[in-house]
Every structure is written in C-alpha cells, then in structure tokens.
C-alpha cells in the first residue's frame, strides 16, 4: 500500500475521483432501470388471444425509381364479411410478430371478422425507396396500402411508427383510403403543430399508458387531442407499450372503436 502511495495512486485526489466515478455509475444504473420501468413495464398483467404463429410474406414497394421489400403477416376473416381492413405498425424495439405472438391481437381481429396486416416497417427497411422526408413517408404508406389492396383502412400506430403514419394521415391526399386511426403514443416530428390535426376528418382512438412518462407521449397527446372526432383512452397500470402490458383492456377498447366504423 505504501508503495502505491509513493507512486501517487492512493492520493486524496484519486480517491475522490474514484468515489465520484462509482457514484456516477450507480446513478446511471438507477436511471436506466427507472427508464426501463416506464418505457417497457414489461410484466404483462394478463394474456389475451392466441399466437397463430403466422408465416411472413413480402411486399415490394416501387417509388422514386427504386424499390424496397417489406415483410408482413396477415389474417383474413373466416366469414368473408366486409369490414374495414386493419394495418398494424410497430414501435422501434418491436416488429410485426408482436401483434401475433406477444399480444394475440391478430387472432382477435380474425375472430372479430377483420382482415389485418402487420408490417415490419422502419427507416432501415425503407431507405432504398424513400429519402426519409415526411412527404416520402406519406407516399410509402399509401403505396403499401395500395399494393396490399387494403380497403377502408384503420391504422394502428405505436411509438416510432408515428414517423410513418402521421405524415400519411395529415397530408390530406389520401383521405379516401383511411377511415380510422389508433395512435399509441406515436413519435411526431417537431415540424407538426396543433393545426395539422385540427383539420383531420377521420375518426381516432388516442391510446396511452397511465405510466408512460416519456416526452414523446406527452407531446403526442397534446397534439392528437386536437383531432375533432377523437376519443382518448388512458390504460391503467401500463407503460409505453400499453398494448403489451394490458392486452385484455387494449382489445376491449380496440373492438369497441372498430365497431363504430
């Protein structure tokens, strides 16, 4: 120990630095766990629906003199009844199969008589055919709906997928394609204001988890509440992916909303 001290290792300054580093690491660990609790709140309170273990299909989207290939899963109604088609997008840390294997939403939609398509969509999948602009993302969603031959569309859009759905629903060029919008704390670019949503004519169900404290959630709620024909649902004991935390409650609200279209 004396030898280390002579080398200047155990000096008051180095000991103080080590103590500060340790405290900083503990603080980071604490903050990380608090973030995870509010963001994921990963313990689901119940399960609902069943996993259909759906196979993936692919769809090719051509635009801007290029193309991109997206994968998707799909269910169709067993009775052939004509109802709105449901397009399900996903958050950054999830994918299309979340709606099948984790929530059972695909099986529920099939049971209720809806055609539903869940698409794997994020910037890295679409970079070949879009430049990442708001206009290009709106066109991409339109092309996706057109290519998949979806009719009277209802878009379910949580978190990151808002970067695709919001440009589409607010651009005003495709109002004849979409009849409903279910944003779940979506990411909304800073260029959007309340006026972008006040003009919307579609029907919306705005969903958020009670324990979702992320800035994206509070910002999206402030803007989305300006949609004239909209209802707000706050799901208790749920975080950012509230459909995962409380799938039974999520499905109740989803079915009630779809029945009004």
GUMI-683292 format. One record per residue (C-alpha): residue in one letter; chain; x, y, z. Coordinates in pm, whole numbers, plus 50000, padded with zeros to 5 digits. Layout:
<atom><sefi>A</sefi><kolti>A</kolti><X>X</X><Y>Y</Y><Z>Z</Z></atom>
...
//
This chain:
<atom><sefi>X</sefi><kolti>A</kolti><X>50000</X><Y>50000</Y><Z>50000</Z></atom>
<atom><sefi>X</sefi><kolti>A</kolti><X>50287</X><Y>50235</Y><Z>50091</Z></atom>
<atom><sefi>X</sefi><kolti>A</kolti><X>50445</X><Y>50161</Y><Z>49755</Z></atom>
<atom><sefi>X</sefi><kolti>A</kolti><X>50123</X><Y>50255</Y><Z>49576</Z></atom>
<atom><sefi>X</sefi><kolti>A</kolti><X>50101</X><Y>50571</Y><Z>49781</Z></atom>
<atom><sefi>X</sefi><kolti>A</kolti><X>50455</X><Y>50663</Y><Z>49686</Z></atom>
<atom><sefi>X</sefi><kolti>A</kolti><X>50357</X><Y>50622</Y><Z>49320</Z></atom>
<atom><sefi>X</sefi><kolti>A</kolti><X>50072</X><Y>50864</Y><Z>49375</Z></atom>
<atom><sefi>X</sefi><kolti>A</kolti><X>49793</X><Y>50607</Y><Z>49321</Z></atom>
<atom><sefi>X</sefi><kolti>A</kolti><X>49618</X><Y>50646</Y><Z>49655</Z></atom>
<atom><sefi>X</sefi><kolti>A</kolti><X>49614</X><Y>51023</Y><Z>49689</Z></atom>
<atom><sefi>X</sefi><kolti>A</kolti><X>49316</X><Y>51223</Y><Z>49815</Z></atom>
<atom><sefi>X</sefi><kolti>A</kolti><X>49252</X><Y>51340</Y><Z>49460</Z></atom>
<atom><sefi>X</sefi><kolti>A</kolti><X>49249</X><Y>50989</Y><Z>49308</Z></atom>
<atom><sefi>X</sefi><kolti>A</kolti><X>49031</X><Y>50854</Y><Z>49589</Z></atom>
<atom><sefi>X</sefi><kolti>A</kolti><X>48786</X><Y>51140</Y><Z>49537</Z></atom>
<atom><sefi>X</sefi><kolti>A</kolti><X>48783</X><Y>51073</Y><Z>49162</Z></atom>
<atom><sefi>X</sefi><kolti>A</kolti><X>48716</X><Y>50702</Y><Z>49221</Z></atom>
<atom><sefi>X</sefi><kolti>A</kolti><X>48431</X><Y>50785</Y><Z>49458</Z></atom>
<atom><sefi>X</sefi><kolti>A</kolti><X>48274</X><Y>51026</Y><Z>49206</Z></atom>
<atom><sefi>X</sefi><kolti>A</kolti><X>48305</X><Y>50764</Y><Z>48930</Z></atom>
<atom><sefi>X</sefi><kolti>A</kolti><X>48138</X><Y>50499</Y><Z>49145</Z></atom>
<atom><sefi>X</sefi><kolti>A</kolti><X>47852</X><Y>50730</Y><Z>49241</Z></atom>
<atom><sefi>X</sefi><kolti>A</kolti><X>47806</X><Y>50826</Y><Z>48874</Z></atom>
<atom><sefi>X</sefi><kolti>A</kolti><X>47789</X><Y>50462</Y><Z>48767</Z></atom>
<atom><sefi>X</sefi><kolti>A</kolti><X>47533</X><Y>50383</Y><Z>49036</Z></atom>
<atom><sefi>X</sefi><kolti>A</kolti><X>47326</X><Y>50685</Y><Z>48932</Z></atom>
<atom><sefi>X</sefi><kolti>A</kolti><X>47333</X><Y>50574</Y><Z>48567</Z></atom>
<atom><sefi>X</sefi><kolti>A</kolti><X>47228</X><Y>50224</Y><Z>48667</Z></atom>
<atom><sefi>X</sefi><kolti>A</kolti><X>46940</X><Y>50364</Y><Z>48872</Z></atom>
<atom><sefi>X</sefi><kolti>A</kolti><X>46825</X><Y>50597</Y><Z>48592</Z></atom>
<atom><sefi>X</sefi><kolti>A</kolti><X>46847</X><Y>50314</Y><Z>48336</Z></atom>
<atom><sefi>X</sefi><kolti>A</kolti><X>46622</X><Y>50092</Y><Z>48545</Z></atom>
<atom><sefi>X</sefi><kolti>A</kolti><X>46370</X><Y>50369</Y><Z>48606</Z></atom>
<atom><sefi>X</sefi><kolti>A</kolti><X>46365</X><Y>50437</Y><Z>48230</Z></atom>
<atom><sefi>X</sefi><kolti>A</kolti><X>46307</X><Y>50070</Y><Z>48156</Z></atom>
<atom><sefi>X</sefi><kolti>A</kolti><X>46021</X><Y>50056</Y><Z>48403</Z></atom>
<atom><sefi>X</sefi><kolti>A</kolti><X>45835</X><Y>50347</Y><Z>48248</Z></atom>
<atom><sefi>X</sefi><kolti>A</kolti><X>45922</X><Y>50259</Y><Z>47888</Z></atom>
<atom><sefi>X</sefi><kolti>A</kolti><X>45855</X><Y>49889</Y><Z>47888</Z></atom>
<atom><sefi>X</sefi><kolti>A</kolti><X>45683</X><Y>49798</Y><Z>48214</Z></atom>
<atom><sefi>X</sefi><kolti>A</kolti><X>45737</X><Y>49456</Y><Z>48070</Z></atom>
<atom><sefi>X</sefi><kolti>A</kolti><X>45531</X><Y>49249</Y><Z>48311</Z></atom>
<atom><sefi>X</sefi><kolti>A</kolti><X>45202</X><Y>49195</Y><Z>48136</Z></atom>
<atom><sefi>X</sefi><kolti>A</kolti><X>44908</X><Y>49191</Y><Z>48373</Z></atom>
<atom><sefi>X</sefi><kolti>A</kolti><X>44728</X><Y>48926</Y><Z>48165</Z></atom>
<atom><sefi>X</sefi><kolti>A</kolti><X>44740</X><Y>48749</Y><Z>47833</Z></atom>
<atom><sefi>X</sefi><kolti>A</kolti><X>44472</X><Y>48760</Y><Z>47568</Z></atom>
<atom><sefi>X</sefi><kolti>A</kolti><X>44418</X><Y>48596</Y><Z>47235</Z></atom>
<atom><sefi>X</sefi><kolti>A</kolti><X>44641</X><Y>48321</Y><Z>47098</Z></atom>
<atom><sefi>X</sefi><kolti>A</kolti><X>44952</X><Y>48317</Y><Z>46886</Z></atom>
<atom><sefi>X</sefi><kolti>A</kolti><X>44877</X><Y>48193</Y><Z>46534</Z></atom>
<atom><sefi>X</sefi><kolti>A</kolti><X>45247</X><Y>48164</Y><Z>46453</Z></atom>
<atom><sefi>X</sefi><kolti>A</kolti><X>45177</X><Y>48339</Y><Z>46124</Z></atom>
<atom><sefi>X</sefi><kolti>A</kolti><X>45422</X><Y>48297</Y><Z>45834</Z></atom>
<atom><sefi>X</sefi><kolti>A</kolti><X>45588</X><Y>48607</Y><Z>45688</Z></atom>
<atom><sefi>X</sefi><kolti>A</kolti><X>45506</X><Y>48729</Y><Z>45339</Z></atom>
<atom><sefi>X</sefi><kolti>A</kolti><X>45679</X><Y>49005</Y><Z>45143</Z></atom>
<atom><sefi>X</sefi><kolti>A</kolti><X>45553</X><Y>49306</Y><Z>44954</Z></atom>
<atom><sefi>X</sefi><kolti>A</kolti><X>45755</X><Y>49511</Y><Z>44704</Z></atom>
<atom><sefi>X</sefi><kolti>A</kolti><X>45707</X><Y>49887</Y><Z>44705</Z></atom>
<atom><sefi>X</sefi><kolti>A</kolti><X>45821</X><Y>50083</Y><Z>44400</Z></atom>
<atom><sefi>X</sefi><kolti>A</kolti><X>45876</X><Y>50460</Y><Z>44419</Z></atom>
<atom><sefi>X</sefi><kolti>A</kolti><X>46142</X><Y>50720</Y><Z>44339</Z></atom>
<atom><sefi>X</sefi><kolti>A</kolti><X>46276</X><Y>50499</Y><Z>44060</Z></atom>
<atom><sefi>X</sefi><kolti>A</kolti><X>46368</X><Y>50237</Y><Z>44316</Z></atom>
<atom><sefi>X</sefi><kolti>A</kolti><X>46203</X><Y>49972</Y><Z>44532</Z></atom>
<atom><sefi>X</sefi><kolti>A</kolti><X>46210</X><Y>49820</Y><Z>44877</Z></atom>
<atom><sefi>X</sefi><kolti>A</kolti><X>46083</X><Y>49492</Y><Z>45014</Z></atom>
<atom><sefi>X</sefi><kolti>A</kolti><X>45888</X><Y>49477</Y><Z>45339</Z></atom>
<atom><sefi>X</sefi><kolti>A</kolti><X>45778</X><Y>49166</Y><Z>45525</Z></atom>
<atom><sefi>X</sefi><kolti>A</kolti><X>45435</X><Y>49127</Y><Z>45682</Z></atom>
<atom><sefi>X</sefi><kolti>A</kolti><X>45194</X><Y>48884</Y><Z>45845</Z></atom>
<atom><sefi>X</sefi><kolti>A</kolti><X>44824</X><Y>48869</Y><Z>45769</Z></atom>
<atom><sefi>X</sefi><kolti>A</kolti><X>44492</X><Y>48724</Y><Z>45882</Z></atom>
<atom><sefi>X</sefi><kolti>A</kolti><X>44162</X><Y>48719</Y><Z>45697</Z></atom>
<atom><sefi>X</sefi><kolti>A</kolti><X>43809</X><Y>48685</Y><Z>45836</Z></atom>
<atom><sefi>X</sefi><kolti>A</kolti><X>43661</X><Y>48338</Y><Z>45825</Z></atom>
<atom><sefi>X</sefi><kolti>A</kolti><X>43312</X><Y>48460</Y><Z>45734</Z></atom>
<atom><sefi>X</sefi><kolti>A</kolti><X>43416</X><Y>48686</Y><Z>45445</Z></atom>
<atom><sefi>X</sefi><kolti>A</kolti><X>43228</X><Y>48982</Y><Z>45593</Z></atom>
<atom><sefi>X</sefi><kolti>A</kolti><X>43321</X><Y>49321</Y><Z>45453</Z></atom>
<atom><sefi>X</sefi><kolti>A</kolti><X>43469</X><Y>49535</Y><Z>45730</Z></atom>
<atom><sefi>X</sefi><kolti>A</kolti><X>43749</X><Y>49790</Y><Z>45750</Z></atom>
<atom><sefi>X</sefi><kolti>A</kolti><X>44098</X><Y>49648</Y><Z>45695</Z></atom>
<atom><sefi>X</sefi><kolti>A</kolti><X>44346</X><Y>49695</Y><Z>45979</Z></atom>
<atom><sefi>X</sefi><kolti>A</kolti><X>44708</X><Y>49799</Y><Z>45916</Z></atom>
<atom><sefi>X</sefi><kolti>A</kolti><X>44924</X><Y>49747</Y><Z>46223</Z></atom>
<atom><sefi>X</sefi><kolti>A</kolti><X>45264</X><Y>49915</Y><Z>46251</Z></atom>
<atom><sefi>X</sefi><kolti>A</kolti><X>45508</X><Y>49876</Y><Z>46541</Z></atom>
<atom><sefi>X</sefi><kolti>A</kolti><X>45749</X><Y>50053</Y><Z>46775</Z></atom>
<atom><sefi>X</sefi><kolti>A</kolti><X>46127</X><Y>50071</Y><Z>46742</Z></atom>
<atom><sefi>X</sefi><kolti>A</kolti><X>46204</X><Y>49773</Y><Z>46964</Z></atom>
<atom><sefi>X</sefi><kolti>A</kolti><X>45923</X><Y>49556</Y><Z>46831</Z></atom>
<atom><sefi>X</sefi><kolti>A</kolti><X>45813</X><Y>49407</Y><Z>46499</Z></atom>
<atom><sefi>X</sefi><kolti>A</kolti><X>45512</X><Y>49274</Y><Z>46314</Z></atom>
<atom><sefi>X</sefi><kolti>A</kolti><X>45506</X><Y>48947</Y><Z>46509</Z></atom>
<atom><sefi>X</sefi><kolti>A</kolti><X>45447</X><Y>49144</Y><Z>46830</Z></atom>
<atom><sefi>X</sefi><kolti>A</kolti><X>45082</X><Y>49165</Y><Z>46724</Z></atom>
<atom><sefi>X</sefi><kolti>A</kolti><X>45069</X><Y>48788</Y><Z>46689</Z></atom>
<atom><sefi>X</sefi><kolti>A</kolti><X>45299</X><Y>48623</Y><Z>46942</Z></atom>
<atom><sefi>X</sefi><kolti>A</kolti><X>45302</X><Y>48881</Y><Z>47222</Z></atom>
<atom><sefi>X</sefi><kolti>A</kolti><X>44954</X><Y>49034</Y><Z>47228</Z></atom>
<atom><sefi>X</sefi><kolti>A</kolti><X>44731</X><Y>48793</Y><Z>47037</Z></atom>
<atom><sefi>X</sefi><kolti>A</kolti><X>44582</X><Y>49091</Y><Z>46854</Z></atom>
<atom><sefi>X</sefi><kolti>A</kolti><X>44595</X><Y>48921</Y><Z>46514</Z></atom>
<atom><sefi>X</sefi><kolti>A</kolti><X>44388</X><Y>48626</Y><Z>46636</Z></atom>
<atom><sefi>X</sefi><kolti>A</kolti><X>44138</X><Y>48864</Y><Z>46796</Z></atom>
<atom><sefi>X</sefi><kolti>A</kolti><X>44097</X><Y>49066</Y><Z>46477</Z></atom>
<atom><sefi>X</sefi><kolti>A</kolti><X>44042</X><Y>48749</Y><Z>46276</Z></atom>
<atom><sefi>X</sefi><kolti>A</kolti><X>43788</X><Y>48630</Y><Z>46534</Z></atom>
<atom><sefi>X</sefi><kolti>A</kolti><X>43604</X><Y>48962</Y><Z>46506</Z></atom>
<atom><sefi>X</sefi><kolti>A</kolti><X>43587</X><Y>48936</Y><Z>46128</Z></atom>
<atom><sefi>X</sefi><kolti>A</kolti><X>43861</X><Y>49175</Y><Z>46012</Z></atom>
<atom><sefi>X</sefi><kolti>A</kolti><X>44135</X><Y>49144</Y><Z>45758</Z></atom>
<atom><sefi>X</sefi><kolti>A</kolti><X>44451</X><Y>49258</Y><Z>45936</Z></atom>
<atom><sefi>X</sefi><kolti>A</kolti><X>44805</X><Y>49311</Y><Z>45811</Z></atom>
<atom><sefi>X</sefi><kolti>A</kolti><X>45102</X><Y>49377</Y><Z>46042</Z></atom>
<atom><sefi>X</sefi><kolti>A</kolti><X>45405</X><Y>49515</Y><Z>45857</Z></atom>
<atom><sefi>X</sefi><kolti>A</kolti><X>45771</X><Y>49530</Y><Z>45952</Z></atom>
<atom><sefi>X</sefi><kolti>A</kolti><X>45850</X><Y>49894</Y><Z>45884</Z></atom>
<atom><sefi>X</sefi><kolti>A</kolti><X>46134</X><Y>50120</Y><Z>45997</Z></atom>
<atom><sefi>X</sefi><kolti>A</kolti><X>46379</X><Y>50355</Y><Z>45829</Z></atom>
<atom><sefi>X</sefi><kolti>A</kolti><X>46645</X><Y>50094</Y><Z>45759</Z></atom>
<atom><sefi>X</sefi><kolti>A</kolti><X>46390</X><Y>49882</Y><Z>45570</Z></atom>
<atom><sefi>X</sefi><kolti>A</kolti><X>46261</X><Y>50169</Y><Z>45356</Z></atom>
<atom><sefi>X</sefi><kolti>A</kolti><X>46577</X><Y>50370</Y><Z>45287</Z></atom>
<atom><sefi>X</sefi><kolti>A</kolti><X>46609</X><Y>50227</Y><Z>44935</Z></atom>
<atom><sefi>X</sefi><kolti>A</kolti><X>46285</X><Y>50385</Y><Z>44817</Z></atom>
<atom><sefi>X</sefi><kolti>A</kolti><X>46246</X><Y>50696</Y><Z>45036</Z></atom>
<atom><sefi>X</sefi><kolti>A</kolti><X>46469</X><Y>50987</Y><Z>45126</Z></atom>
<atom><sefi>X</sefi><kolti>A</kolti><X>46328</X><Y>50993</Y><Z>45479</Z></atom>
<atom><sefi>X</sefi><kolti>A</kolti><X>46123</X><Y>51308</Y><Z>45419</Z></atom>
<atom><sefi>X</sefi><kolti>A</kolti><X>45772</X><Y>51347</Y><Z>45557</Z></atom>
<atom><sefi>X</sefi><kolti>A</kolti><X>45630</X><Y>51357</Y><Z>45205</Z></atom>
<atom><sefi>X</sefi><kolti>A</kolti><X>45808</X><Y>51039</Y><Z>45102</Z></atom>
<atom><sefi>X</sefi><kolti>A</kolti><X>45692</X><Y>50853</Y><Z>45412</Z></atom>
<atom><sefi>X</sefi><kolti>A</kolti><X>45331</X><Y>50950</Y><Z>45337</Z></atom>
<atom><sefi>X</sefi><kolti>A</kolti><X>45368</X><Y>50821</Y><Z>44983</Z></atom>
<atom><sefi>X</sefi><kolti>A</kolti><X>45526</X><Y>50500</Y><Z>45112</Z></atom>
<atom><sefi>X</sefi><kolti>A</kolti><X>45230</X><Y>50424</Y><Z>45340</Z></atom>
<atom><sefi>X</sefi><kolti>A</kolti><X>44992</X><Y>50498</Y><Z>45051</Z></atom>
<atom><sefi>X</sefi><kolti>A</kolti><X>45188</X><Y>50265</Y><Z>44821</Z></atom>
<atom><sefi>X</sefi><kolti>A</kolti><X>45183</X><Y>49997</Y><Z>45091</Z></atom>
<atom><sefi>X</sefi><kolti>A</kolti><X>44806</X><Y>50022</Y><Z>45129</Z></atom>
<atom><sefi>X</sefi><kolti>A</kolti><X>44759</X><Y>50026</Y><Z>44753</Z></atom>
<atom><sefi>X</sefi><kolti>A</kolti><X>44987</X><Y>49728</Y><Z>44687</Z></atom>
<atom><sefi>X</sefi><kolti>A</kolti><X>44831</X><Y>49517</Y><Z>44964</Z></atom>
<atom><sefi>X</sefi><kolti>A</kolti><X>44484</X><Y>49617</Y><Z>44833</Z></atom>
<atom><sefi>X</sefi><kolti>A</kolti><X>44365</X><Y>49730</Y><Z>45174</Z></atom>
<atom><sefi>X</sefi><kolti>A</kolti><X>44021</X><Y>49892</Y><Z>45182</Z></atom>
<atom><sefi>X</sefi><kolti>A</kolti><X>43865</X><Y>50132</Y><Z>45434</Z></atom>
<atom><sefi>X</sefi><kolti>A</kolti><X>44185</X><Y>50125</Y><Z>45634</Z></atom>
<atom><sefi>X</sefi><kolti>A</kolti><X>44232</X><Y>50166</Y><Z>46009</Z></atom>
<atom><sefi>X</sefi><kolti>A</kolti><X>44595</X><Y>50230</Y><Z>46105</Z></atom>
<atom><sefi>X</sefi><kolti>A</kolti><X>44727</X><Y>50118</Y><Z>46445</Z></atom>
<atom><sefi>X</sefi><kolti>A</kolti><X>45046</X><Y>50315</Y><Z>46507</Z></atom>
<atom><sefi>X</sefi><kolti>A</kolti><X>45253</X><Y>50294</Y><Z>46828</Z></atom>
<atom><sefi>X</sefi><kolti>A</kolti><X>45567</X><Y>50491</Y><Z>46911</Z></atom>
<atom><sefi>X</sefi><kolti>A</kolti><X>45830</X><Y>50501</Y><Z>46632</Z></atom>
<atom><sefi>X</sefi><kolti>A</kolti><X>45577</X><Y>50412</Y><Z>46362</Z></atom>
<atom><sefi>X</sefi><kolti>A</kolti><X>45427</X><Y>50758</Y><Z>46407</Z></atom>
<atom><sefi>X</sefi><kolti>A</kolti><X>45709</X><Y>50884</Y><Z>46184</Z></atom>
<atom><sefi>X</sefi><kolti>A</kolti><X>45531</X><Y>50699</Y><Z>45903</Z></atom>
<atom><sefi>X</sefi><kolti>A</kolti><X>45162</X><Y>50723</Y><Z>45999</Z></atom>
<atom><sefi>X</sefi><kolti>A</kolti><X>45147</X><Y>51091</Y><Z>46098</Z></atom>
<atom><sefi>X</sefi><kolti>A</kolti><X>45274</X><Y>51223</Y><Z>45760</Z></atom>
<atom><sefi>X</sefi><kolti>A</kolti><X>45023</X><Y>50995</Y><Z>45588</Z></atom>
<atom><sefi>X</sefi><kolti>A</kolti><X>44713</X><Y>51088</Y><Z>45787</Z></atom>
<atom><sefi>X</sefi><kolti>A</kolti><X>44789</X><Y>51462</Y><Z>45794</Z></atom>
<atom><sefi>X</sefi><kolti>A</kolti><X>44891</X><Y>51519</Y><Z>45431</Z></atom>
<atom><sefi>X</sefi><kolti>A</kolti><X>44529</X><Y>51531</Y><Z>45312</Z></atom>
<atom><sefi>X</sefi><kolti>A</kolti><X>44591</X><Y>51342</Y><Z>44988</Z></atom>
<atom><sefi>X</sefi><kolti>A</kolti><X>44466</X><Y>51001</Y><Z>45094</Z></atom>
<atom><sefi>X</sefi><kolti>A</kolti><X>44157</X><Y>51076</Y><Z>45299</Z></atom>
<atom><sefi>X</sefi><kolti>A</kolti><X>43950</X><Y>50839</Y><Z>45084</Z></atom>
<atom><sefi>X</sefi><kolti>A</kolti><X>44169</X><Y>50542</Y><Z>45188</Z></atom>
<atom><sefi>X</sefi><kolti>A</kolti><X>44155</X><Y>50568</Y><Z>45566</Z></atom>
<atom><sefi>X</sefi><kolti>A</kolti><X>43854</X><Y>50560</Y><Z>45799</Z></atom>
<atom><sefi>X</sefi><kolti>A</kolti><X>44021</X><Y>50527</Y><Z>46138</Z></atom>
<atom><sefi>X</sefi><kolti>A</kolti><X>44344</X><Y>50599</Y><Z>46323</Z></atom>
<atom><sefi>X</sefi><kolti>A</kolti><X>44466</X><Y>50447</Y><Z>46651</Z></atom>
<atom><sefi>X</sefi><kolti>A</kolti><X>44786</X><Y>50623</Y><Z>46759</Z></atom>
<atom><sefi>X</sefi><kolti>A</kolti><X>44955</X><Y>50482</Y><Z>47071</Z></atom>
<atom><sefi>X</sefi><kolti>A</kolti><X>45197</X><Y>50749</Y><Z>47196</Z></atom>
<atom><sefi>X</sefi><kolti>A</kolti><X>45343</X><Y>50792</Y><Z>46847</Z></atom>
<atom><sefi>X</sefi><kolti>A</kolti><X>45658</X><Y>50983</Y><Z>46765</Z></atom>
<atom><sefi>X</sefi><kolti>A</kolti><X>45561</X><Y>51311</Y><Z>46596</Z></atom>
<atom><sefi>X</sefi><kolti>A</kolti><X>45819</X><Y>51527</Y><Z>46420</Z></atom>
<atom><sefi>X</sefi><kolti>A</kolti><X>45882</X><Y>51872</Y><Z>46567</Z></atom>
<atom><sefi>X</sefi><kolti>A</kolti><X>45754</X><Y>52038</Y><Z>46250</Z></atom>
<atom><sefi>X</sefi><kolti>A</kolti><X>45394</X><Y>51943</Y><Z>46335</Z></atom>
<atom><sefi>X</sefi><kolti>A</kolti><X>45160</X><Y>52169</Y><Z>46530</Z></atom>
<atom><sefi>X</sefi><kolti>A</kolti><X>44804</X><Y>52152</Y><Z>46662</Z></atom>
<atom><sefi>X</sefi><kolti>A</kolti><X>44676</X><Y>52293</Y><Z>46331</Z></atom>
<atom><sefi>X</sefi><kolti>A</kolti><X>44791</X><Y>51980</Y><Z>46146</Z></atom>
<atom><sefi>X</sefi><kolti>A</kolti><X>44547</X><Y>51773</Y><Z>46348</Z></atom>
<atom><sefi>X</sefi><kolti>A</kolti><X>44252</X><Y>52011</Y><Z>46379</Z></atom>
<atom><sefi>X</sefi><kolti>A</kolti><X>44173</X><Y>51963</Y><Z>46009</Z></atom>
<atom><sefi>X</sefi><kolti>A</kolti><X>44155</X><Y>51582</Y><Z>46018</Z></atom>
<atom><sefi>X</sefi><kolti>A</kolti><X>43818</X><Y>51428</Y><Z>45930</Z></atom>
<atom><sefi>X</sefi><kolti>A</kolti><X>43888</X><Y>51068</Y><Z>46025</Z></atom>
<atom><sefi>X</sefi><kolti>A</kolti><X>43783</X><Y>50904</Y><Z>46349</Z></atom>
<atom><sefi>X</sefi><kolti>A</kolti><X>44060</X><Y>50844</Y><Z>46602</Z></atom>
<atom><sefi>X</sefi><kolti>A</kolti><X>44117</X><Y>50648</Y><Z>46921</Z></atom>
<atom><sefi>X</sefi><kolti>A</kolti><X>44411</X><Y>50802</Y><Z>47106</Z></atom>
<atom><sefi>X</sefi><kolti>A</kolti><X>44570</X><Y>50549</Y><Z>47343</Z></atom>
<atom><sefi>X</sefi><kolti>A</kolti><X>44835</X><Y>50594</Y><Z>47609</Z></atom>
<atom><sefi>X</sefi><kolti>A</kolti><X>44961</X><Y>50402</Y><Z>47912</Z></atom>
<atom><sefi>X</sefi><kolti>A</kolti><X>44900</X><Y>50557</Y><Z>48253</Z></atom>
<atom><sefi>X</sefi><kolti>A</kolti><X>45265</X><Y>50517</Y><Z>48348</Z></atom>
<atom><sefi>X</sefi><kolti>A</kolti><X>45412</X><Y>50636</Y><Z>48018</Z></atom>
<atom><sefi>X</sefi><kolti>A</kolti><X>45623</X><Y>50934</Y><Z>48125</Z></atom>
<atom><sefi>X</sefi><kolti>A</kolti><X>45830</X><Y>50966</Y><Z>47808</Z></atom>
<atom><sefi>X</sefi><kolti>A</kolti><X>45837</X><Y>51312</Y><Z>47648</Z></atom>
<atom><sefi>X</sefi><kolti>A</kolti><X>45712</X><Y>51163</Y><Z>47321</Z></atom>
<atom><sefi>X</sefi><kolti>A</kolti><X>45392</X><Y>51054</Y><Z>47496</Z></atom>
<atom><sefi>X</sefi><kolti>A</kolti><X>45307</X><Y>51393</Y><Z>47645</Z></atom>
<atom><sefi>X</sefi><kolti>A</kolti><X>45387</X><Y>51573</Y><Z>47318</Z></atom>
<atom><sefi>X</sefi><kolti>A</kolti><X>45180</X><Y>51337</Y><Z>47104</Z></atom>
<atom><sefi>X</sefi><kolti>A</kolti><X>44884</X><Y>51357</Y><Z>47341</Z></atom>
<atom><sefi>X</sefi><kolti>A</kolti><X>44890</X><Y>51737</Y><Z>47332</Z></atom>
<atom><sefi>X</sefi><kolti>A</kolti><X>44877</X><Y>51737</Y><Z>46952</Z></atom>
<atom><sefi>X</sefi><kolti>A</kolti><X>44648</X><Y>51439</Y><Z>46887</Z></atom>
<atom><sefi>X</sefi><kolti>A</kolti><X>44374</X><Y>51565</Y><Z>47117</Z></atom>
<atom><sefi>X</sefi><kolti>A</kolti><X>44308</X><Y>51831</Y><Z>46853</Z></atom>
<atom><sefi>X</sefi><kolti>A</kolti><X>44160</X><Y>51572</Y><Z>46615</Z></atom>
<atom><sefi>X</sefi><kolti>A</kolti><X>43790</X><Y>51675</Y><Z>46615</Z></atom>
<atom><sefi>X</sefi><kolti>A</kolti><X>43640</X><Y>51326</Y><Z>46606</Z></atom>
<atom><sefi>X</sefi><kolti>A</kolti><X>43859</X><Y>51153</Y><Z>46862</Z></atom>
<atom><sefi>X</sefi><kolti>A</kolti><X>43840</X><Y>50976</Y><Z>47197</Z></atom>
<atom><sefi>X</sefi><kolti>A</kolti><X>44122</X><Y>50939</Y><Z>47449</Z></atom>
<atom><sefi>X</sefi><kolti>A</kolti><X>44186</X><Y>50618</Y><Z>47641</Z></atom>
<atom><sefi>X</sefi><kolti>A</kolti><X>44439</X><Y>50601</Y><Z>47925</Z></atom>
<atom><sefi>X</sefi><kolti>A</kolti><X>44518</X><Y>50239</Y><Z>48009</Z></atom>
<atom><sefi>X</sefi><kolti>A</kolti><X>44581</X><Y>50191</Y><Z>48380</Z></atom>
<atom><sefi>X</sefi><kolti>A</kolti><X>44892</X><Y>50016</Y><Z>48513</Z></atom>
<atom><sefi>X</sefi><kolti>A</kolti><X>45059</X><Y>50027</Y><Z>48173</Z></atom>
<atom><sefi>X</sefi><kolti>A</kolti><X>45370</X><Y>50188</Y><Z>48031</Z></atom>
<atom><sefi>X</sefi><kolti>A</kolti><X>45476</X><Y>50296</Y><Z>47683</Z></atom>
<atom><sefi>X</sefi><kolti>A</kolti><X>45377</X><Y>49967</Y><Z>47510</Z></atom>
<atom><sefi>X</sefi><kolti>A</kolti><X>45041</X><Y>49961</Y><Z>47691</Z></atom>
<atom><sefi>X</sefi><kolti>A</kolti><X>44901</X><Y>49702</Y><Z>47448</Z></atom>
<atom><sefi>X</sefi><kolti>A</kolti><X>45164</X><Y>49461</Y><Z>47584</Z></atom>
<atom><sefi>X</sefi><kolti>A</kolti><X>45112</X><Y>49548</Y><Z>47950</Z></atom>
<atom><sefi>X</sefi><kolti>A</kolti><X>44732</X><Y>49522</Y><Z>47940</Z></atom>
<atom><sefi>X</sefi><kolti>A</kolti><X>44628</X><Y>49322</Y><Z>47630</Z></atom>
<atom><sefi>X</sefi><kolti>A</kolti><X>44278</X><Y>49242</Y><Z>47757</Z></atom>
<atom><sefi>X</sefi><kolti>A</kolti><X>44199</X><Y>49609</Y><Z>47816</Z></atom>
<atom><sefi>X</sefi><kolti>A</kolti><X>44367</X><Y>49701</Y><Z>47487</Z></atom>
<atom><sefi>X</sefi><kolti>A</kolti><X>44149</X><Y>49454</Y><Z>47298</Z></atom>
<atom><sefi>X</sefi><kolti>A</kolti><X>43832</X><Y>49578</Y><Z>47465</Z></atom>
<atom><sefi>X</sefi><kolti>A</kolti><X>43896</X><Y>49935</Y><Z>47353</Z></atom>
<atom><sefi>X</sefi><kolti>A</kolti><X>44015</X><Y>49822</Y><Z>47009</Z></atom>
<atom><sefi>X</sefi><kolti>A</kolti><X>43697</X><Y>49621</Y><Z>46946</Z></atom>
<atom><sefi>X</sefi><kolti>A</kolti><X>43468</X><Y>49895</Y><Z>47078</Z></atom>
<atom><sefi>X</sefi><kolti>A</kolti><X>43632</X><Y>50151</Y><Z>46849</Z></atom>
<atom><sefi>X</sefi><kolti>A</kolti><X>43625</X><Y>49929</Y><Z>46540</Z></atom>
<atom><sefi>X</sefi><kolti>A</kolti><X>43255</X><Y>49858</Y><Z>46594</Z></atom>
<atom><sefi>X</sefi><kolti>A</kolti><X>43180</X><Y>50227</Y><Z>46547</Z></atom>
<atom><sefi>X</sefi><kolti>A</kolti><X>43329</X><Y>50244</Y><Z>46197</Z></atom>
//
